[in-house]
Amino acid sequence: MTWVVVAVFVAAGAVLYLIAGDELLRDHLEGASSTISVAGSTTVLPLAVACAAEFHKGQRDAVVTVAGGGTDAGIEELAAGKIDIAMASRKVGEGEMEGLGASFEEHPIALDGVAIVVSRPIFEAGVDELSRHQVSAIYSGDVSSWKDLGGPDLEIVAVSRSHGSGTGEIFSERVATPGVSIYLDSGADVERYVARSDRAIGYIGLNLAFDEELGVIAYEGVVPSAASVRDGSYPLARTLYMYTLGEADPEEVAFLEFVTGEGGRSIAEDLGFVPISA
């Protein structure tokens, strides 16, 4: 059975994904009694889209729509009752919930790592490992040439995530608060920018990191991988989440159980995420 993802641009730059494809899924979209709206983290987005497609094949009661927009946008929309499930690439704290006037139920769905990546020419010139101090110096502007880090005599172009990104917030908390001029809206945008440059550095989710045109840096002496994320030795390992506003209803529970169950864990692994053990 095949499926495709149809993307429709909606407000605030988000993308709404409606899962459609063969005749069964078209009938499903027309005959479902309820809709589960999911939005938020662009890191979690491909996992949610793929899980929604498979989830539709096993039941005909609910249709899942998935939108991006970033972690902060997702949790704000959830708090306002505009969506049913928020995707987040970081943990939402109690204080944050209080500030939003909402109480969320947390659902860990996978493990991931924030990989530090550089343009392939920089990696091949010998810059294949950086410390926290060195990365922080790059993003603060204290180091501006790859020559100072054992690389070629080229200006460093540091790329960061836009405001509202959970990945960006993890980076700011654990590495450095960026002071750069290039901010991009998604990990995929960062991946493309760094891959097409000859002197860039950026940070992206582990599932995006192994593009042959990128150089994946050992950070604090540890290479990001499924193994180093799973055992916690990689310093920028993290958990990915879905959140519901209070207790999930039966349709939401069914989708969340699929995401965290055997089917969802298999999809997560196929996409480059690290499944959470049952």
MIZA-601314 format. One record per residue (C-alpha): residue number from 1; residue in three letters; chain; x, y negated, z. Coordinates in Angstrom, 1 decimal. Each point is the difference from the previous one (the first is absolute). Layout:
! MIZA-601314
(pt NUM, "ALA", "A", (X, Y, Z));
...
This chain:
! MIZA-601314
(pt 1, "MET", "A", (0.0, 0.0, 0.0));
(pt 2, "THR", "A", (1.4, -3.4, -1.0));
(pt 3, "TRP", "A", (-0.5, -3.4, 1.4));
(pt 4, "VAL", "A", (1.0, -3.6, -0.8));
(pt 5, "VAL", "A", (0.1, -3.2, 2.1));
(pt 6, "VAL", "A", (-1.8, -3.0, -1.4));
(pt 7, "ALA", "A", (1.4, -3.3, 1.5));
(pt 8, "VAL", "A", (-2.1, -3.1, 0.1));
(pt 9, "PHE", "A", (1.4, -3.3, 1.3));
(pt 10, "VAL", "A", (-1.9, -1.6, 2.8));
(pt 11, "ALA", "A", (0.3, -3.0, 2.3));
(pt 12, "ALA", "A", (3.3, -1.0, 1.7));
(pt 13, "GLY", "A", (2.1, 2.0, -2.4));
(pt 14, "ALA", "A", (-1.0, 3.4, 1.3));
(pt 15, "VAL", "A", (-0.7, 2.9, -2.3));
(pt 16, "LEU", "A", (-3.1, 2.1, 0.4));
(pt 17, "TYR", "A", (0.4, 3.6, -1.1));
(pt 18, "LEU", "A", (-3.1, 2.0, -0.9));
(pt 19, "ILE", "A", (0.7, 3.6, -0.5));
(pt 20, "ALA", "A", (-1.6, 1.4, -3.1));
(pt 21, "GLY", "A", (0.8, 2.6, -2.6));
(pt 22, "ASP", "A", (-1.7, 3.2, -1.0));
(pt 23, "GLU", "A", (-3.8, 0.6, -0.1));
(pt 24, "LEU", "A", (-0.1, 1.2, 3.6));
(pt 25, "LEU", "A", (1.5, -3.1, 1.4));
(pt 26, "ARG", "A", (-2.1, -2.3, -2.2));
(pt 27, "ASP", "A", (-3.1, 1.8, 1.3));
(pt 28, "HIS", "A", (1.4, -0.4, 3.5));
(pt 29, "LEU", "A", (0.4, -3.7, -0.3));
(pt 30, "GLU", "A", (-3.6, -0.3, -1.2));
(pt 31, "GLY", "A", (-1.6, 2.3, 2.6));
(pt 32, "ALA", "A", (2.0, -0.6, 3.2));
(pt 33, "SER", "A", (-2.1, -1.2, 2.9));
(pt 34, "SER", "A", (2.7, -2.2, 1.6));
(pt 35, "THR", "A", (3.3, -1.9, -0.7));
(pt 36, "ILE", "A", (3.1, 0.0, 2.1));
(pt 37, "SER", "A", (2.0, -3.2, -0.6));
(pt 38, "VAL", "A", (3.8, 0.2, 0.7));
(pt 39, "ALA", "A", (2.4, -2.9, -0.3));
(pt 40, "GLY", "A", (3.3, -1.3, 1.2));
(pt 41, "SER", "A", (3.6, 1.1, -0.3));
(pt 42, "THR", "A", (1.5, 0.3, -3.5));
(pt 43, "THR", "A", (2.4, 2.6, 1.5));
(pt 44, "VAL", "A", (-2.9, 2.3, 0.9));
(pt 45, "LEU", "A", (-2.0, -0.9, -3.1));
(pt 46, "PRO", "A", (1.3, 2.8, -2.3));
(pt 47, "LEU", "A", (-0.6, 2.7, 2.7));
(pt 48, "ALA", "A", (-3.5, -1.3, 0.7));
(pt 49, "VAL", "A", (-0.9, -0.1, -3.8));
(pt 50, "ALA", "A", (1.3, 3.6, -0.5));
(pt 51, "CYS", "A", (-1.8, 1.3, 3.1));
(pt 52, "ALA", "A", (-3.3, -1.7, -1.1));
(pt 53, "ALA", "A", (0.2, 1.7, -3.4));
(pt 54, "GLU", "A", (0.4, 3.4, 1.6));
(pt 55, "PHE", "A", (-2.5, -0.7, 2.7));
(pt 56, "HIS", "A", (-2.7, -0.7, -2.6));
(pt 57, "LYS", "A", (0.5, 3.5, -1.5));
(pt 58, "GLY", "A", (-1.0, 1.7, 3.3));
(pt 59, "GLN", "A", (-3.1, -2.0, 0.9));
(pt 60, "ARG", "A", (-2.8, -2.0, -1.6));
(pt 61, "ASP", "A", (-1.3, -2.1, 2.9));
(pt 62, "ALA", "A", (2.4, -3.0, 0.0));
(pt 63, "VAL", "A", (2.1, -2.0, -2.5));
(pt 64, "VAL", "A", (3.3, -1.4, 1.2));
(pt 65, "THR", "A", (1.2, -3.4, -1.5));
(pt 66, "VAL", "A", (3.6, -1.1, 0.7));
(pt 67, "ALA", "A", (1.4, -3.5, -0.2));
(pt 68, "GLY", "A", (3.5, -1.4, 0.8));
(pt 69, "GLY", "A", (0.6, -3.5, 1.3));
(pt 70, "GLY", "A", (2.5, 0.7, 2.8));
(pt 71, "THR", "A", (-0.2, 1.3, 3.6));
(pt 72, "ASP", "A", (-1.0, -3.3, 1.5));
(pt 73, "ALA", "A", (-2.8, -0.6, -2.5));
(pt 74, "GLY", "A", (-1.3, 3.6, 0.6));
(pt 75, "ILE", "A", (-0.2, -0.4, 3.8));
(pt 76, "GLU", "A", (-1.6, -3.4, -0.2));
(pt 77, "GLU", "A", (-2.6, 1.3, -2.4));
(pt 78, "LEU", "A", (-0.6, 3.0, 2.3));
(pt 79, "ALA", "A", (-0.4, -2.2, 3.0));
(pt 80, "ALA", "A", (-2.5, -2.1, -1.9));
(pt 81, "GLY", "A", (-2.0, 3.1, -1.0));
(pt 82, "LYS", "A", (0.7, -0.5, -3.7));
(pt 83, "ILE", "A", (1.5, 3.5, -0.5));
(pt 84, "ASP", "A", (-0.2, 3.4, 1.7));
(pt 85, "ILE", "A", (3.6, 1.0, 0.2));
(pt 86, "ALA", "A", (3.2, -2.1, 0.1));
(pt 87, "MET", "A", (3.3, 1.3, -1.2));
(pt 88, "ALA", "A", (3.1, -1.2, 1.9));
(pt 89, "SER", "A", (3.7, 0.6, -0.4));
(pt 90, "ARG", "A", (0.6, -1.0, 3.7));
(pt 91, "LYS", "A", (-1.7, 0.5, 3.3));
(pt 92, "VAL", "A", (-2.8, -2.5, 1.0));
(pt 93, "GLY", "A", (0.6, -1.0, 3.6));
(pt 94, "GLU", "A", (-2.6, -0.5, 2.7));
(pt 95, "GLY", "A", (0.7, -3.7, 0.1));
(pt 96, "GLU", "A", (-0.5, -0.3, -3.7));
(pt 97, "MET", "A", (-3.4, 1.7, 0.3));
(pt 98, "GLU", "A", (-1.0, -2.4, 2.8));
(pt 99, "GLY", "A", (1.0, -2.9, -2.1));
(pt 100, "LEU", "A", (-2.3, 1.3, -2.8));
(pt 101, "GLY", "A", (-2.8, 0.7, 2.5));
(pt 102, "ALA", "A", (-0.1, 3.6, -1.0));
(pt 103, "SER", "A", (0.7, 3.5, 1.2));
(pt 104, "PHE", "A", (1.6, 2.4, -2.5));
(pt 105, "GLU", "A", (0.3, 3.8, 0.0));
(pt 106, "GLU", "A", (3.5, 1.0, -1.1));
(pt 107, "HIS", "A", (0.6, 2.9, -2.4));
(pt 108, "PRO", "A", (3.7, 0.8, -0.8));
(pt 109, "ILE", "A", (0.1, 1.4, -3.5));
(pt 110, "ALA", "A", (3.7, 0.4, -1.0));
(pt 111, "LEU", "A", (3.6, -0.9, 0.7));
(pt 112, "ASP", "A", (2.1, -2.3, -2.1));
(pt 113, "GLY", "A", (3.2, -1.9, 0.0));
(pt 114, "VAL", "A", (0.9, -3.5, -1.1));
(pt 115, "ALA", "A", (2.9, 0.5, -2.4));
(pt 116, "ILE", "A", (2.6, -2.6, -0.7));
(pt 117, "VAL", "A", (0.7, 0.0, -3.8));
(pt 118, "VAL", "A", (2.4, -1.9, -2.3));
(pt 119, "SER", "A", (0.4, -0.3, -3.7));
(pt 120, "ARG", "A", (1.7, 3.0, -1.5));
(pt 121, "PRO", "A", (3.1, -2.0, -1.2));
(pt 122, "ILE", "A", (0.6, -1.1, 3.6));
(pt 123, "PHE", "A", (-0.4, 3.5, 1.4));
(pt 124, "GLU", "A", (2.4, 1.4, -2.6));
(pt 125, "ALA", "A", (2.5, -2.7, 0.8));
(pt 126, "GLY", "A", (0.3, 1.4, 3.5));
(pt 127, "VAL", "A", (-2.7, -1.6, 2.1));
(pt 128, "ASP", "A", (-1.7, 3.1, 1.2));
(pt 129, "GLU", "A", (-0.2, -0.6, 3.8));
(pt 130, "LEU", "A", (-0.9, -3.0, 2.0));
(pt 131, "SER", "A", (-0.5, -0.7, 3.7));
(pt 132, "ARG", "A", (-2.8, -1.9, 1.6));
(pt 133, "HIS", "A", (2.3, -2.9, 0.6));
(pt 134, "GLN", "A", (1.0, -0.1, -3.7));
(pt 135, "VAL", "A", (-3.6, 0.2, -1.3));
(pt 136, "SER", "A", (-1.1, -2.7, 2.5));
(pt 137, "ALA", "A", (2.9, -2.2, -1.2));
(pt 138, "ILE", "A", (-1.2, 0.4, -3.6));
(pt 139, "TYR", "A", (-3.6, -0.9, 0.8));
(pt 140, "SER", "A", (1.0, -2.9, 2.2));
(pt 141, "GLY", "A", (2.2, -1.4, -2.7));
(pt 142, "ASP", "A", (3.3, 0.4, 2.0));
(pt 143, "VAL", "A", (1.3, 2.4, -2.7));
(pt 144, "SER", "A", (-0.7, -1.1, -3.6));
(pt 145, "SER", "A", (2.5, 2.0, -2.1));
(pt 146, "TRP", "A", (0.3, 3.8, -0.5));
(pt 147, "LYS", "A", (3.7, -0.5, 0.0));
(pt 148, "ASP", "A", (-0.1, -0.6, 3.8));
(pt 149, "LEU", "A", (-1.5, 3.5, 0.4));
(pt 150, "GLY", "A", (2.4, 1.9, -2.2));
(pt 151, "GLY", "A", (-1.9, -0.5, -3.3));
(pt 152, "PRO", "A", (0.5, -2.1, -3.1));
(pt 153, "ASP", "A", (0.3, -3.8, 0.0));
(pt 154, "LEU", "A", (-3.7, -0.6, -0.6));
(pt 155, "GLU", "A", (-2.5, -2.1, 1.9));
(pt 156, "ILE", "A", (-2.4, 2.1, 2.1));
(pt 157, "VAL", "A", (-3.7, -0.3, -0.9));
(pt 158, "ALA", "A", (-2.0, 1.0, 3.1));
(pt 159, "VAL", "A", (-3.7, 1.0, -0.6));
(pt 160, "SER", "A", (-2.6, 0.2, 2.7));
(pt 161, "ARG", "A", (-3.7, 0.8, 0.4));
(pt 162, "SER", "A", (-2.6, -2.6, 0.1));
(pt 163, "HIS", "A", (-1.8, -1.1, 3.2));
(pt 164, "GLY", "A", (-2.6, 2.5, 1.1));
(pt 165, "SER", "A", (2.1, 3.1, -0.9));
(pt 166, "GLY", "A", (0.4, 2.6, 2.7));
(pt 167, "THR", "A", (3.2, 1.1, -1.5));
(pt 168, "GLY", "A", (1.3, -3.6, 0.2));
(pt 169, "GLU", "A", (-1.0, -0.2, 3.6));
(pt 170, "ILE", "A", (1.9, 3.2, 0.8));
(pt 171, "PHE", "A", (3.0, -1.4, -1.7));
(pt 172, "SER", "A", (-0.3, -3.3, 1.9));
(pt 173, "GLU", "A", (-0.3, 1.8, 3.3));
(pt 174, "ARG", "A", (2.8, 2.5, -0.4));
(pt 175, "VAL", "A", (2.5, -1.7, -2.3));
(pt 176, "ALA", "A", (-0.4, -3.7, -0.7));
(pt 177, "THR", "A", (-2.5, -2.7, -0.7));
(pt 178, "PRO", "A", (0.5, -0.7, -3.7));
(pt 179, "GLY", "A", (1.0, -3.5, -1.1));
(pt 180, "VAL", "A", (0.0, 0.7, -3.7));
(pt 181, "SER", "A", (-1.7, -1.6, -3.0));
(pt 182, "ILE", "A", (-1.3, 3.1, -1.7));
(pt 183, "TYR", "A", (-3.1, 1.5, 1.6));
(pt 184, "LEU", "A", (-2.0, 2.7, -1.8));
(pt 185, "ASP", "A", (-3.4, 1.4, 0.7));
(pt 186, "SER", "A", (0.6, 3.8, -0.1));
(pt 187, "GLY", "A", (2.7, 2.6, 0.4));
(pt 188, "ALA", "A", (-0.5, 0.9, -3.6));
(pt 189, "ASP", "A", (0.8, -3.6, -0.9));
(pt 190, "VAL", "A", (3.2, 0.1, 2.1));
(pt 191, "GLU", "A", (1.0, 3.3, -1.6));
(pt 192, "ARG", "A", (-0.4, -1.4, -3.5));
(pt 193, "TYR", "A", (1.9, -3.3, 0.8));
(pt 194, "VAL", "A", (3.0, 1.7, 1.6));
(pt 195, "ALA", "A", (0.1, 2.7, -2.7));
(pt 196, "ARG", "A", (0.1, -2.6, -2.8));
(pt 197, "SER", "A", (2.6, -2.2, 1.7));
(pt 198, "ASP", "A", (3.8, 0.5, 0.2));
(pt 199, "ARG", "A", (0.4, -1.6, 3.4));
(pt 200, "ALA", "A", (-3.1, 0.3, 2.1));
(pt 201, "ILE", "A", (-0.9, 1.5, 3.4));
(pt 202, "GLY", "A", (-3.4, 0.8, 1.3));
(pt 203, "TYR", "A", (-2.0, 2.3, 2.3));
(pt 204, "ILE", "A", (-2.7, 2.5, -1.0));
(pt 205, "GLY", "A", (-1.9, 3.0, 1.3));
(pt 206, "LEU", "A", (1.9, 3.3, -0.3));
(pt 207, "ASN", "A", (-2.4, 1.3, -2.6));
(pt 208, "LEU", "A", (1.1, -2.7, -2.4));
(pt 209, "ALA", "A", (3.7, 0.2, 0.7));
(pt 210, "PHE", "A", (1.3, 2.8, -2.2));
(pt 211, "ASP", "A", (-0.2, -1.8, -3.3));
(pt 212, "GLU", "A", (3.2, 0.9, -2.0));
(pt 213, "GLU", "A", (0.5, -3.8, -0.7));
(pt 214, "LEU", "A", (0.2, -0.7, 3.8));
(pt 215, "GLY", "A", (2.8, 0.6, 2.5));
(pt 216, "VAL", "A", (-1.3, 1.2, 3.3));
(pt 217, "ILE", "A", (2.2, -1.3, 2.8));
(pt 218, "ALA", "A", (1.0, 1.9, 3.1));
(pt 219, "TYR", "A", (-1.2, -2.3, 2.8));
(pt 220, "GLU", "A", (1.8, 0.1, 3.3));
(pt 221, "GLY", "A", (1.8, 3.1, -1.3));
(pt 222, "VAL", "A", (-3.2, 1.9, -0.8));
(pt 223, "VAL", "A", (-1.4, 0.7, -3.5));
(pt 224, "PRO", "A", (-3.8, -0.3, -0.1));
(pt 225, "SER", "A", (-1.5, 3.4, -0.8));
(pt 226, "ALA", "A", (-3.0, 2.2, 0.9));
(pt 227, "ALA", "A", (2.3, 1.8, 2.5));
(pt 228, "SER", "A", (1.4, -3.2, 1.7));
(pt 229, "VAL", "A", (-3.5, -1.5, 0.2));
(pt 230, "ARG", "A", (-1.5, 3.1, 1.4));
(pt 231, "ASP", "A", (2.6, 0.5, 2.7));
(pt 232, "GLY", "A", (0.1, -3.8, 0.9));
(pt 233, "SER", "A", (3.7, -0.5, -0.8));
(pt 234, "TYR", "A", (-0.7, -2.6, -2.7));
(pt 235, "PRO", "A", (-0.3, -3.3, 1.8));
(pt 236, "LEU", "A", (-2.7, -1.3, -2.2));
(pt 237, "ALA", "A", (-2.3, 3.0, 0.2));
(pt 238, "ARG", "A", (-3.7, -0.9, 0.6));
(pt 239, "THR", "A", (-3.5, 1.4, 0.2));
(pt 240, "LEU", "A", (-2.7, -0.9, -2.5));
(pt 241, "TYR", "A", (-3.6, -0.4, 1.2));
(pt 242, "MET", "A", (-3.6, -0.3, -0.9));
(pt 243, "TYR", "A", (-2.3, -1.9, 2.4));
(pt 244, "THR", "A", (-3.7, 0.0, 0.5));
(pt 245, "LEU", "A", (-2.1, -2.5, 1.9));
(pt 246, "GLY", "A", (-0.9, 1.9, 3.1));
(pt 247, "GLU", "A", (-0.9, 3.6, -0.3));
(pt 248, "ALA", "A", (-0.1, 1.3, -3.6));
(pt 249, "ASP", "A", (-3.4, 1.1, -1.4));
(pt 250, "PRO", "A", (-0.4, 3.5, -1.4));
(pt 251, "GLU", "A", (0.9, -0.9, -3.6));
(pt 252, "GLU", "A", (3.1, -1.9, 1.0));
(pt 253, "VAL", "A", (1.0, 2.9, 2.3));
(pt 254, "ALA", "A", (-0.3, 2.4, -3.0));
(pt 255, "PHE", "A", (2.3, -2.1, -2.1));
(pt 256, "LEU", "A", (2.5, -0.6, 2.8));
(pt 257, "GLU", "A", (0.1, 3.7, 0.7));
(pt 258, "PHE", "A", (0.8, 0.7, -3.6));
(pt 259, "VAL", "A", (2.8, -2.6, 0.0));
(pt 260, "THR", "A", (1.6, 1.5, 3.1));
(pt 261, "GLY", "A", (-0.9, 3.6, -0.9));
(pt 262, "GLU", "A", (1.8, 2.5, -2.2));
(pt 263, "GLY", "A", (-1.1, -1.6, -3.2));
(pt 264, "GLY", "A", (1.0, -3.5, 1.0));
(pt 265, "ARG", "A", (3.4, 1.2, 1.4));
(pt 266, "SER", "A", (0.7, 1.7, -3.3));
(pt 267, "ILE", "A", (-0.8, -3.2, -1.9));
(pt 268, "ALA", "A", (2.1, -2.0, 2.3));
(pt 269, "GLU", "A", (3.0, 2.2, -0.5));
(pt 270, "ASP", "A", (-0.5, 0.0, -3.8));
(pt 271, "LEU", "A", (0.0, -3.8, 0.1));
(pt 272, "GLY", "A", (3.2, -0.3, 2.0));
(pt 273, "PHE", "A", (-1.5, -0.6, 3.4));
(pt 274, "VAL", "A", (0.8, 2.2, 3.1));
(pt 275, "PRO", "A", (-3.1, 1.9, 1.1));
(pt 276, "ILE", "A", (-0.9, 0.0, 3.7));
(pt 277, "SER", "A", (-0.1, 3.5, 1.4));
(pt 278, "ALA", "A", (-3.4, 1.5, 0.6));
